[in-house]
Amino acid sequence: MLMEKLETWSKEHHLPLEKEQLAQFETYAKLLLLWNERMNLTRITDEEGIVVKHFIDSLTPACFYDFSGKELIDIGTGAGFPGIPLKIMFPSLKLTLMDSLQKRLLFLEEVCRELDLSAKTVHSRAEEGGNSPLYREQFDIAISRAVAGLPTLSEYCLPYVKVGGVMIARKGPDGQKELEMAERAIDLLGGIMRSKNDLTLPDGSQRCVLIVDKAKPTPSLYPRRGVKISKRPIE
């Protein structure tokens, strides 16, 4: 029944899912609930919440951007959102999942095995990875579900994006206000605003998908240390 809600939503937004993909989402939900009994992966444990607030919410950027064949890093991925749902929808997506907790990466590796998905996992803090030549400006797309203001999120994400790529941020109904607060940070970090896109989830929640183009390299000063990013966001 709940996978039918996901199937209906995907068709309505011209992102149809095959039966095999829907089966992958169903397995993902079961693994999430199973592992959540052992470790804190999510506070959302009802099936409808998982489908709407995790799966559909993760897929909203696909309404405005084609992920096919791109290389994406999901920073601070947690339980795999939005990276794994996007990988299920776009099998050709080259996915890197980064998180600071090794035990979460063990869960993600199990999910990828069970769903037969290819993905790279990286154990790192966001600001450390953003300064590493292995990851800095190596990706077409950087995305994160982190609960942080857009100036902070931009400093974490834009250093990973190669010139010509994009940062994608998913925000709530205050997306326009956050965008106005982050204009200087985005410019300073090498970005330029492409589009602001609003939509509504099946439960009535408002979402704003912001797409930022990477127009020039990020200055070597950024990202700063994590405590500076959180306590002194770029203004």
C-alpha positions as CSV (number, residue, x, y, z in Angstrom):
1,M,0.0,0.0,0.0
2,L,2.7,2.5,1.0
3,M,4.9,1.6,-2.0
4,E,1.9,2.4,-4.1
5,K,2.1,6.0,-2.7
6,L,5.7,6.2,-3.8
7,E,4.8,4.8,-7.2
8,T,1.9,7.2,-7.6
9,W,4.1,10.2,-6.6
10,S,6.8,9.2,-9.1
11,K,4.4,8.9,-12.0
12,E,2.8,12.2,-11.2
13,H,6.2,13.9,-11.3
14,H,7.2,12.1,-14.5
15,L,9.8,10.0,-12.7
16,P,8.3,6.5,-13.1
17,L,9.8,3.7,-11.0
18,E,10.1,0.1,-12.3
19,K,8.8,-2.8,-10.1
20,E,12.5,-3.7,-9.3
21,Q,13.1,-0.2,-8.0
22,L,10.0,-0.3,-5.9
23,A,11.2,-3.6,-4.5
24,Q,14.5,-2.0,-3.6
25,F,12.8,0.8,-1.7
26,E,10.7,-1.8,0.2
27,T,13.8,-3.7,1.2
28,Y,15.5,-0.5,2.2
29,A,12.6,0.4,4.5
30,K,12.8,-3.1,6.2
31,L,16.6,-2.8,6.7
32,L,16.2,0.7,8.1
33,L,13.7,-0.5,10.7
34,L,15.7,-3.6,11.5
35,W,19.0,-1.7,12.1
36,N,17.2,1.1,13.9
37,E,16.5,-1.3,16.7
38,R,20.3,-1.6,17.3
39,M,21.4,1.9,16.5
40,N,19.9,5.4,16.2
41,L,19.3,5.9,12.5
42,T,16.0,7.7,12.4
43,R,13.2,8.9,14.6
44,I,10.7,8.2,11.9
45,T,9.7,4.6,12.3
46,D,6.2,4.5,10.8
47,E,6.0,3.2,7.3
48,E,4.2,6.2,5.8
49,G,6.7,8.5,7.4
50,I,9.6,6.5,5.9
51,V,8.0,6.6,2.4
52,V,7.1,10.3,2.5
53,K,9.7,12.0,4.7
54,H,12.6,9.8,3.7
55,F,12.1,8.4,0.2
56,I,9.9,11.0,-1.5
57,D,11.6,13.9,0.2
58,S,15.0,12.5,-1.0
59,L,13.7,12.3,-4.6
60,T,12.4,15.8,-4.8
61,P,15.5,17.2,-6.4
62,A,15.0,14.8,-9.3
63,C,11.9,16.9,-10.3
64,F,14.3,19.7,-11.2
65,Y,17.6,18.1,-12.1
66,D,18.7,15.1,-14.1
67,F,21.1,12.9,-12.1
68,S,21.7,10.4,-14.8
69,G,25.4,9.5,-15.2
70,K,26.6,12.2,-12.8
71,E,29.0,11.8,-9.9
72,L,27.4,12.7,-6.6
73,I,28.6,13.0,-3.0
74,D,26.1,12.9,-0.2
75,I,27.7,14.7,2.7
76,G,26.8,13.6,6.3
77,T,24.5,11.0,4.7
78,G,23.3,9.4,8.0
79,A,21.0,6.6,7.0
80,G,21.6,7.2,3.3
81,F,19.3,10.1,2.5
82,P,19.1,11.4,-0.1
83,G,21.9,9.5,-1.8
84,I,20.5,6.0,-1.8
85,P,17.0,6.9,-3.0
86,L,18.6,8.9,-5.8
87,K,20.8,6.0,-6.7
88,I,17.8,3.6,-6.9
89,M,16.0,6.1,-9.2
90,F,19.1,6.7,-11.3
91,P,21.2,3.5,-11.5
92,S,23.8,5.2,-13.6
93,L,24.5,7.7,-10.8
94,K,28.0,7.4,-9.4
95,L,27.4,7.7,-5.7
96,T,29.8,8.5,-2.7
97,L,28.3,8.4,0.8
98,M,30.3,10.3,3.4
99,D,29.6,10.2,7.1
100,S,31.6,10.9,10.3
101,L,30.3,7.7,12.1
102,Q,31.7,4.4,11.0
103,K,28.8,2.4,12.3
104,R,26.4,4.2,10.0
105,L,28.6,3.4,7.1
106,L,28.4,-0.3,8.0
107,F,24.6,0.0,7.7
108,L,24.9,1.7,4.3
109,E,27.3,-1.0,3.0
110,E,24.7,-3.6,4.1
111,V,21.9,-1.7,2.3
112,C,24.0,-1.5,-0.9
113,R,24.8,-5.2,-0.8
114,E,21.1,-6.2,-0.3
115,L,19.9,-3.8,-3.0
116,D,22.8,-4.6,-5.4
117,L,23.8,-1.0,-5.6
118,S,27.4,0.2,-6.3
119,A,28.4,3.1,-4.0
120,K,31.6,4.2,-2.3
121,T,31.5,4.9,1.5
122,V,33.9,7.4,3.1
123,H,34.5,7.9,6.8
124,S,35.2,11.6,7.3
125,R,34.0,14.8,8.7
126,A,32.6,17.1,6.0
127,E,35.2,19.9,6.5
128,E,38.1,17.4,6.5
129,G,36.9,15.8,3.3
130,G,36.4,19.2,1.7
131,N,40.1,20.0,2.2
132,S,41.3,16.6,0.9
133,P,42.7,16.4,-2.7
134,L,40.8,13.1,-3.0
135,Y,37.5,14.8,-2.8
136,R,37.9,18.5,-3.2
137,E,36.2,19.7,-6.4
138,Q,35.9,16.2,-7.7
139,F,32.1,15.9,-8.0
140,D,29.4,16.9,-10.4
141,I,26.9,17.3,-7.5
142,A,27.2,17.8,-3.7
143,I,24.1,17.3,-1.7
144,S,23.3,17.0,2.0
145,R,20.4,16.6,4.3
146,A,22.2,18.2,7.2
147,V,20.0,20.4,9.3
148,A,22.0,23.6,8.9
149,G,21.5,27.1,7.6
150,L,22.3,27.6,4.0
151,P,25.5,29.7,4.6
152,T,26.9,26.8,6.7
153,L,25.7,24.2,4.3
154,S,27.3,26.0,1.4
155,E,30.6,26.0,3.1
156,Y,30.4,22.3,3.7
157,C,29.2,21.4,0.2
158,L,30.6,23.8,-2.4
159,P,34.3,22.8,-1.9
160,Y,33.4,19.3,-3.2
161,V,31.9,20.5,-6.4
162,K,34.0,20.8,-9.6
163,V,33.6,24.0,-11.7
164,G,30.5,23.4,-13.9
165,G,28.8,21.2,-11.3
166,V,26.1,22.0,-8.8
167,M,25.3,22.1,-5.1
168,I,21.7,21.0,-4.3
169,A,20.0,22.1,-1.0
170,R,16.6,20.9,0.1
171,K,14.9,23.4,2.5
172,G,11.5,24.0,4.0
173,P,9.1,26.9,3.5
174,D,11.8,29.4,4.6
175,G,14.0,28.6,1.6
176,Q,13.8,32.1,0.1
177,K,14.8,33.7,3.4
178,E,17.7,31.3,3.8
179,L,18.8,32.1,0.2
180,E,18.9,35.8,0.9
181,M,21.0,35.2,4.0
182,A,23.4,33.0,2.0
183,E,24.0,35.2,-1.0
184,R,27.4,36.4,0.1
185,A,28.6,32.9,1.2
186,I,27.6,31.3,-2.1
187,D,29.4,34.0,-4.1
188,L,32.5,33.8,-1.9
189,L,32.6,30.0,-2.2
190,G,32.5,30.1,-6.0
191,G,28.8,29.5,-6.5
192,I,26.0,31.3,-8.4
193,M,22.3,30.7,-7.9
194,R,20.6,28.8,-10.7
195,S,17.1,28.2,-9.5
196,K,14.7,28.0,-6.5
197,N,12.0,25.4,-6.9
198,D,9.0,24.9,-4.6
199,L,6.8,21.8,-4.2
200,T,4.6,20.0,-1.7
201,L,5.0,16.5,-0.3
202,P,2.0,14.2,-0.1
203,D,1.6,15.0,3.7
204,G,1.3,18.7,2.9
205,S,4.9,19.7,3.9
206,Q,6.4,22.5,1.9
207,R,9.8,21.9,0.3
208,C,12.2,24.3,-1.5
209,V,14.9,22.8,-3.7
210,L,17.8,25.2,-4.3
211,I,20.3,24.6,-7.2
212,V,23.6,26.4,-7.1
213,D,26.0,26.3,-10.0
214,K,29.8,26.1,-9.2
215,A,31.1,29.0,-11.3
216,K,34.7,29.3,-10.0
217,P,37.0,27.4,-7.7
218,T,36.5,27.7,-3.9
219,P,39.2,29.7,-2.2
220,S,41.7,27.6,-0.4
221,L,40.7,29.2,2.9
222,Y,37.4,27.2,2.8
223,P,36.1,25.1,4.4
224,R,37.3,26.2,7.7
225,R,37.3,24.1,10.9
226,G,33.9,22.7,11.9
227,V,33.6,24.8,15.0
228,K,34.2,28.0,13.0
229,I,31.7,27.1,10.4
230,S,28.9,26.5,12.9
231,K,29.7,29.3,15.2
232,R,30.7,32.0,12.7
233,P,28.8,31.3,9.4
234,I,29.8,33.5,6.5
235,E,27.6,36.6,6.4
